[in-house]
Amino acid sequence: MDKELNPNSRYTFRHIIHDGVLLFDCDFKAIETMETFEDDIWVCGFPRSGTTLTTEIVELVQTLDFEKANTVQLDERFAFIERIDETIPNATGMDALKNAGSPRVFKSHLQYKFLPKMLQGGKGRMVYVCRNPKDVVLSWYKLMQWFDWCDMSLAEFFEDFMNGKVLYGGWEDNVLGFWNNTKVGNLLFLKYEDVVKDIPKTIRDIASFLGRTLTDGDVNRIHEHCSIESMRKNPTLNLEHMAGSNMKDGYGGFINKGKPGTWRESLTSEMSSRLDDVLKQVAEKRLSFECC
């Protein structure tokens, strides 16, 4: 994966290998052993699977604080404790918890096995979102290009993705780790394709999971705020302040098209076929994805 690093990027993206997985540099022992609370809320998902959208929905369902959502950067509102890097805004690791209020809210791309043991034991709640890997791999590659971090071709990045050598490891390891633990009772499992197909239903499902009561007006306001068009224009969500030089060339963005099926624009038939094999393996665990 080091061949992917572009020395011209203004972000170092400090990383380590932890239990065989490429991850951001952080104190993973502290994460594993940290105390969690019953009202903690964790929004999890493999990168580029809809975690930003889901996180924004979760916060507004919980607070209905639209003013804050429009003025404070998302990474300041949600603790992203698996990153420590002085070149990345708000990447302060566990220090992000020092000023955390109640309930504490977290965003994470970590595999289930790396989460706090107390959370895995049921103390706290998790909202997990997954997405068809064909869209994930293309979106993940474009984001690395956008940050000026990826100095690889799509074909090279695809091979690393298939072999679990990209940041956060294997897609199927991440997805199945959560899917296999849905019976714990503190985990709401979502599919991105279903989320964007009916955002109001997703808002109500999340509200029910978190024990919140919303009016139809509340749901409509959250839906409007969380539309892809609105999020792309919102500086607290679109990370314009972190864009690399590729942003100037119109090479996507942190919030890209957000539509299922965009992989068809760039993936080869061979790439699609290989990911079909991955989807068949996942389907054996009774987890299926719409063909898009």
N, C-alpha and C positions, 0 to 999 in steps of 0.2 A: 504493500500500500504506500510505502514511502515514495515510490516513483510517481505517485499522484500529486505529491506536494509541489506547489509552485513557489519558488523562492521570491517571486515578484509580488506575491500576495501581501497585503498589509496586516494580515492576521496569521499568527503562528499556528493556531489550532493545535495547541499542545496535546499530545496524545500518548497513550501507553497501551500495552497489551495486558489485559486483565483476564485471567482464566481462559486464555486463548482467543479473546475477543478484542478487536481494536476499539478503544474508547477514549473519550476526552480524559485528560489528566485530572484525577480527583482522588479523594481519600475514600475508597470504596469500603474499607473496613468500618469507617464512621457511618456510612450510609446503611450498611447491613445491620449494624447494631443500634442505630438511632431509635429513640423512643418515639412512637407514633401515638396519636390520640384518636378517639372515636370519631371526632368531627373533621379529621384531616380528609382532604379531597385530592386525589392524584389523577391527572389526565395523562394517559400513556399511549404510546403507539410507535411503530417503526417510523423513522424520518420520512416525510413527504406522504404521510397517510391520512392527513386531515387533523393533526393534533392542534394546530393553531386555531382552526375553525371550532373544533370541539372545546378547546380551552376557553375561547371567548364566549361560547354559548354557556358553558358551565359557570363562568364568573357572573354573567348577567342573570342567569337563572337564580343564582345565589344572592346577588346584591341589587340587581336592577339599577346599578350605578352607571348610567350611560355617560355622565360627565367624566368620571374617572377613566372609563374605557376609551374615551376620545382624547384624553390629555396625558395619560401615563403609559409609558412603554410596557408592552405585555410582559417582558422579562423582569420588570420591576414589580409587577402585580402578582406573578406566579414565580415561586422559587424553582430555579433550574439548577439543582444542587450538584449535578454531575459534571459541571464544568468549572475549571479554574484556569483562567488565562487573562493576563493583564492587557492583552491586545483586543479582547472582545468585551464590549459593553456588558456590564452586569454579570460577568462570568466569575462569580466570587465563591462558588462552591457552597459549603455548609454555612458560610458567613451570611448567606441570604436569609437565614432563619432568625438572625438576631433581632430584626425589627418586624418579624411576621406576626400578624394579628391572628384572631380566631374567627372562623376556622382557617387553618393554614391550607394554602392551595399550592399544588406542585404540578410541574410539567416534566415529563421524563420520556426518553426514548429507550431506556434500559430494558433488557430482558427481565422477565418476571423473577428469575432466580437471583438477580442482583439487587432487588428491592429490599427494603427493611424487613427483617424477619417478623417483626410485630405486625406489619401491614399484611404480610402473607398469612399471618395467623388470624386475620379478621379485624384488627384494630385500625380503622380508617376505611375509606371507600375509594374505589378505583373506577374510572371510566376509560375503557380501552377502545381505540378505533383502529381498524385495519383497512387495507385497500388492495385491490388487485395488483400483484407485483409487476405487471407489465407497465402500468402507469407509474408505479413507485420508482422503478429503476431509471426511467427516463427523467422523471422530475428530480430525483436525487442527483443525477449527473448534471442536469442543467443548473441546479442550485450550486454545486461545487464550481461550475464554470462562472456563475454569477459572482461568487465570492473570490474569484481569481485563485482558487485553491487547486483546482483540478487541471493538471497538465497532461491529460490523457485523451485518447480518442474514445468515442462511445463504445467501440468494440472492446477496448482494453478494460474500461470501467465495467462493462457487462460481465466480463470474465471474472473480475474481482467480486462482483455482486453475486454471481452464481456460486462462487467458492467461499462466500462468507468473509471476504477479506476487506470489505468496505467498513467505514465507521459504523459501529453498533452491531457488526457481525451479520449472521444469516437472517434473511427475512423470515423464513419458515420457523427458525428457532424462536424468534421474537413472537410471532403470531401464535404458534402452538403452545408456547409457554403460558400465555394468558388463557387461550381457549381451553386448555386442559385443566384450568383452575376456576372455571366459571361456577362450579358447584359450591365454592367456598361461601358465596352469598353476599360478598361485599364488592362484587365486580359486575359492572354493566358493560357488555360486549357489543360494540357497534361496527357496522361496515360503512365505509365512506360512501359507497355507491347508494346505500339506503339513506344516508344522512342528507346528501345533496338532492336526492329525489324528492324528499319530503322533510324539509327543515322544520316546519312547525310540529310535525309528529316527533321528531328528534328532541325538540325543545321540551315537549310535554313528557316524553319518556325520561329525559334527564331530570326534569323537575320531580317526577314521581319517585325516581330513584333516590334523590336527595331530600325527599320529604318537603318539597316546596309547593305552594299553591300559587298559580298564576292566573290572571284574567286573560281573556282573549286579546285584550289590548296589549298586555305585557308580551304575549307570544308574538303578536304582530310587530311590535317595536324591536324585539330581539331578532326576529327574522329579517327585518329591514336592515338592521345594523350588521348582521352577519352574512348578508349576501356577498358573493364573490366580488361584485363590482364595488360595493361599499368598503369591503376590507382592503381591496387593492388601493383605494384612495386614502385609507386611514393611516397616517404616519406612525401611529402607535403599534401598528400591526405589520406594515409592509417592509420594515427594516431598510428604508431608503438610505439611512445614515450608515449602513454597513455595506452598501453595494460596491462591488469592484468595478474595474474599467469596462467589463463586458456589459454593464448596465447601460452604458452610453451607446452601445451598439444594438440595443433592444433585445438582448439575449435573455428573454424571459424576465423573471423577477422572483422575489421571495414568495409572493402570492402570484401564481401563474394562472393558467386558464381555469383550473379547478374542475374540469369536465372529464368524466370517465371516457376512456377510449382514445385519448390523445397519443397513446403509444403507437398507434397505427401510422403516425406521421414520420416516425424515425426508426422503429425497431424492424429488423429484417425478419423474413419468414422463419429463418433458422432460430433466431432469438425467441420469437413467439412460440415456436414448437418446444424449445427447451423449457420455457416457463410453463407451458401446458403440462409438461411432465411433473414439474413442481406442484402445480395445482392439483394434479391427480393424486399425488402423495398426501397433500393436505386434505383432499376430499375423503381419503380413507379414514380420517379422524372426524368425519361428519361435518367438515367445514367447507362450504362451497362458495364460489364467487360467480356473479353473473358474467356471462361472456359479453364483453363490450369492445 
